[in-house]
Amino acid sequence: MSFASETRNELARVQADKKCCMLAEISGFIRVCGSIGLAGGGKFRIVTTTENPAVARHFKMLVKQYFNVETSLEVGEGTSLKKGKCYIVTIGPEQLSEQILRETGILMIREGMNFISDGIHSEIIRKKCCKKAYLRGIFLGSGTVTDPEKEYHFEITCATDILASDLMKMINSFDGIKAKKTVRKKDYVVYVKNSEQIVDILAIMGASGKLFEYEDVRIKKGIRNQANRINNCDQANIDKAVAAAERHIANIRKIEETIGLENIPEKLREVAELRLKHPDVSLTELGEMMDPPMKKSGINKRLLKIEEIAKNECLKKDS
């Protein structure tokens, strides 16, 4: 089972404490999973479809708790694109379908005519607790979160730009979260790629179990990445030190071939001979070999003077 499916299963066990939160969660789920049709006589039928049986049972229970109506739950075949079973919850006129659509802010009236709203009804998410519940409902309907071992990615697919914009605005109303929006084929996707923000979103929705699992993986990956950076840095320092040592020796050889080491100052000759004898050691170790011992900076200054002498002798030779 995927990480996203496990997250949905956990969220399907979350029980909303308040009526307002139940309604918000129902609204979010219907908005992305529901289709609305006419049942004759100007009445409506709501059909919600999900591939997750736990989510279907959860939605059915929510409707029962809030509206006190029994809905039908059927098992159907998946589409050609998505194999397997699908779970269909149908709400007809006798199960207060019109009342449900109106209370969830989906069916509205304008100039005496019914119309289906396109975004998130502001009254549904007026309270912070209702925003959390709405986010949980809409995630159960069309959300996914990638296994953190693979990548950090959370997204919710919306059918319209208005819904995606409203959802992005709602998610971003939580402190520290910056969701973004993109278009994928005919869908509008609201997504978050920051791992810390995804952890916050899991907490907001109530997926505490998957939150701790996500956080654990994130921390372990962080430690591994840090170790890799340290190893890479160490390797880079080693490569740098080797290149510097090769340059030092090349300069000393130039002096040997031109004026000879015996013709440079004694302090420089002492360092040059020590470097030739110990080509693999660091400047700090060279300094410790001196009598009396020297600091790394002192050794480096003398090697720079040796490099200057070598360059000058090369210039004289070329001229």
C-alpha positions in Angstrom: 0.0 0.0 0.0 1.3 3.4 -0.9 2.2 6.1 1.6 -0.7 8.2 0.2 -3.2 5.4 0.7 -2.0 4.8 4.2 -2.4 8.5 4.9 -6.0 8.4 3.6 -6.8 5.4 5.7 -5.6 7.1 8.8 -7.5 10.3 8.0 -10.6 8.2 7.4 -10.5 7.2 11.1 -10.4 10.9 12.3 -13.7 11.9 13.9 -14.7 15.5 13.7 -15.8 16.8 17.1 -17.9 19.7 15.9 -20.9 19.9 13.6 -19.3 22.8 11.7 -16.2 20.6 11.0 -18.3 17.7 9.8 -20.0 19.9 7.3 -16.7 21.4 6.1 -15.3 17.9 5.6 -18.4 16.8 3.7 -18.2 19.9 1.5 -14.5 19.4 0.7 -15.1 15.7 -0.3 -18.2 16.4 -2.4 -16.5 19.3 -4.2 -13.8 17.0 -5.7 -15.4 13.6 -5.7 -19.1 14.3 -6.3 -21.1 14.6 -9.4 -24.5 16.2 -9.4 -27.3 15.1 -11.6 -31.1 15.6 -11.9 -33.3 13.0 -10.4 -36.5 14.1 -12.0 -38.9 16.8 -11.0 -36.1 19.3 -10.6 -34.6 17.4 -7.8 -30.9 16.5 -7.4 -28.8 13.4 -7.0 -25.3 13.4 -5.6 -22.9 10.6 -6.6 -19.5 10.4 -5.0 -16.8 8.0 -6.2 -13.6 6.9 -4.5 -11.2 4.0 -4.9 -10.7 3.8 -1.1 -13.3 1.7 0.8 -12.3 3.3 4.2 -12.9 6.8 2.7 -16.3 5.8 1.3 -17.4 4.4 4.7 -16.1 7.5 6.4 -18.0 9.8 4.1 -21.2 7.7 4.5 -20.8 7.9 8.3 -20.3 11.7 8.2 -23.4 12.3 6.2 -25.3 10.0 8.7 -24.0 11.9 11.7 -24.6 15.4 10.4 -27.8 15.0 8.3 -29.2 11.9 10.0 -29.8 10.1 6.6 -28.8 6.7 5.3 -27.0 6.7 2.0 -26.3 3.8 -0.3 -22.8 2.4 -0.8 -22.1 0.3 -3.9 -19.0 -1.3 -5.3 -18.3 -0.7 -9.0 -15.5 -1.4 -11.5 -12.8 1.1 -12.0 -12.2 2.9 -15.2 -10.0 1.7 -18.0 -7.3 4.0 -16.7 -7.6 2.9 -13.1 -8.1 -0.8 -12.6 -9.7 -2.3 -9.5 -12.8 -1.4 -7.6 -14.5 1.9 -6.9 -16.9 2.7 -4.1 -19.9 4.8 -4.9 -22.0 6.6 -2.3 -25.3 7.9 -3.7 -27.4 10.6 -2.1 -30.9 11.0 -3.6 -33.7 13.5 -3.0 -35.1 11.3 -0.3 -31.7 11.6 1.5 -31.9 15.4 1.5 -29.5 15.8 -1.4 -30.7 19.4 -2.1 -30.3 20.4 1.6 -26.8 18.9 1.6 -25.8 20.8 -1.5 -27.1 24.0 -0.1 -25.6 23.6 3.4 -22.2 22.7 1.9 -22.2 25.9 -0.2 -22.2 24.0 -3.5 -25.8 24.7 -4.7 -26.5 28.4 -4.6 -29.2 30.8 -5.8 -28.7 33.8 -8.0 -31.5 36.0 -9.3 -33.9 33.2 -8.3 -32.1 30.5 -10.2 -30.1 27.6 -8.8 -26.5 27.3 -9.8 -23.5 25.2 -8.8 -20.8 27.3 -7.2 -17.2 26.9 -8.4 -15.0 27.7 -5.4 -15.0 27.3 -1.6 -18.0 28.9 0.1 -16.4 31.3 2.7 -19.0 30.5 5.4 -17.9 26.8 5.3 -14.4 27.6 6.3 -15.0 30.7 8.5 -13.3 29.0 11.5 -9.8 27.6 11.7 -11.1 24.2 12.8 -13.3 24.1 9.7 -10.4 24.9 7.4 -8.6 21.9 8.8 -11.6 19.7 8.3 -12.2 21.0 4.8 -8.6 20.3 3.9 -9.0 16.8 5.3 -12.1 16.2 3.2 -10.7 17.5 0.0 -7.5 15.5 0.5 -9.5 12.4 1.0 -11.2 13.1 -2.3 -8.3 14.0 -4.6 -5.1 14.5 -2.6 -1.9 12.6 -2.6 1.4 12.7 -0.7 4.5 11.0 -2.0 6.6 8.6 0.1 9.3 10.8 1.7 11.9 8.2 0.9 11.4 9.1 -2.8 10.7 12.8 -2.8 8.8 15.6 -0.9 5.5 16.3 -2.6 2.0 17.0 -1.5 -0.8 17.9 -3.9 -4.5 18.2 -4.4 -6.1 18.1 -7.8 -9.0 20.5 -8.6 -11.2 20.6 -11.6 -11.3 24.4 -11.9 -9.0 27.3 -11.5 -11.3 29.0 -9.1 -11.4 26.1 -6.7 -7.6 25.7 -6.9 -7.1 29.4 -6.2 -9.5 29.3 -3.2 -7.8 26.1 -1.9 -4.3 27.6 -2.3 -5.4 30.7 -0.4 -7.0 28.6 2.4 -3.8 26.5 2.8 -1.6 29.5 2.8 -3.7 31.0 5.6 -1.9 28.6 8.0 1.3 29.9 9.4 4.5 29.0 7.5 2.8 27.2 4.6 3.3 28.4 1.0 1.3 26.3 -1.4 1.6 26.9 -5.1 -0.6 26.2 -8.1 0.0 24.7 -11.5 -1.9 23.3 -14.5 -1.5 19.7 -15.4 -3.4 18.8 -18.6 -7.0 19.8 -17.9 -6.6 19.8 -14.1 -5.4 22.5 -11.7 -3.0 21.3 -9.0 -2.3 22.9 -5.6 1.0 21.5 -4.3 3.7 21.8 -1.6 7.2 20.5 -2.0 8.8 21.8 1.2 9.2 18.9 3.6 8.7 20.9 6.8 5.5 22.4 5.4 4.2 18.9 4.4 4.7 17.8 8.0 2.7 20.8 9.1 -0.1 19.9 6.6 -0.2 16.3 7.9 -0.6 17.7 11.4 -3.3 20.1 10.3 -5.4 17.3 8.7 -4.9 15.1 11.7 -2.6 12.4 10.3 -0.5 12.2 13.4 0.8 8.6 12.7 2.0 9.4 9.2 3.3 12.7 10.4 5.8 11.0 12.8 6.7 8.5 10.1 7.3 11.3 7.6 9.3 13.3 10.1 11.4 10.2 11.0 12.3 9.6 7.3 12.9 13.3 6.8 15.4 13.5 9.7 17.2 10.3 8.6 17.5 11.7 5.1 18.8 15.0 6.5 21.5 13.1 8.5 22.5 11.1 5.4 22.6 14.3 3.3 24.7 16.0 5.9 27.1 13.1 6.1 27.4 13.1 2.3 28.1 16.9 2.3 30.8 16.4 4.9 32.4 13.5 3.0 32.2 15.6 -0.2 33.7 18.5 1.6 36.5 16.3 3.0 37.2 15.0 -0.4 37.3 18.5 -1.9 39.7 19.5 0.9 41.9 16.5 0.2 41.9 17.3 -3.5 42.8 20.9 -2.8 45.6 19.9 -0.5 47.1 17.5 -3.0 47.0 20.1 -5.8 48.7 22.6 -3.5 51.4 20.1 -2.5 52.0 19.4 -6.2 52.3 23.1 -6.9 54.8 23.5 -4.0 57.0 20.7 -5.2 56.9 22.0 -8.8 58.1 25.5 -7.6 60.8 23.9 -5.5 62.0 21.8 -8.5 62.1 25.0 -10.7 64.4 26.6 -8.2 66.6 23.5 -8.0 66.9 23.6 -11.8 67.7 27.3 -12.0 69.5 28.9 -9.1 69.6 25.9 -6.7 68.1 25.6 -3.3 71.3 26.6 -1.6 70.9 30.1 -3.0 67.6 30.9 -1.4 67.3 32.1 2.3 67.9 29.5 4.9 64.3 29.8 6.3 62.8 29.1 2.9 65.3 26.3 2.1 64.4 24.5 5.3 60.7 24.5 4.4 61.4 23.5 0.8 63.5 20.5 1.8 60.9 19.5 4.3 58.2 19.7 1.7 60.2 17.6 -0.7 60.8 15.0 2.0 57.1 14.9 3.0 55.0 15.7 -0.1 51.8 14.1 1.3 51.4 15.9 4.7 49.4 19.0 5.4 50.7 22.5 6.1 49.8 22.1 9.7 51.8 18.9 9.9 54.8 20.6 8.1 54.7 23.3 10.7 54.8 20.8 13.5 58.0 19.2 11.9 59.8 22.5 12.0 62.3 23.3 14.8 61.0 25.3 16.5 57.4 24.4 15.4 55.5 26.9 13.2 51.9 27.7 12.6 50.2 26.8 9.3 50.1 30.5 8.3 53.8 30.8 8.7 54.5 27.8 6.6 52.1 29.1 3.9 53.8 32.5 3.8 57.2 30.8 3.2 55.8 28.6 0.5 54.3 31.7 -1.2 57.7 33.3 -1.2 59.2 30.2 -2.7 56.5 30.3 -5.4 57.4 34.0 -6.1 61.1 33.1 -6.5 60.2 30.3 -8.9 58.1 32.5 -11.0 60.8 35.2 -11.2 63.4 32.7 -12.2 61.1 31.4 -14.9 60.6 34.9 -16.2 64.4 35.5 -16.3 64.8 32.2 -18.2 62.2 33.1 -20.7 63.6 36.5 -21.3 
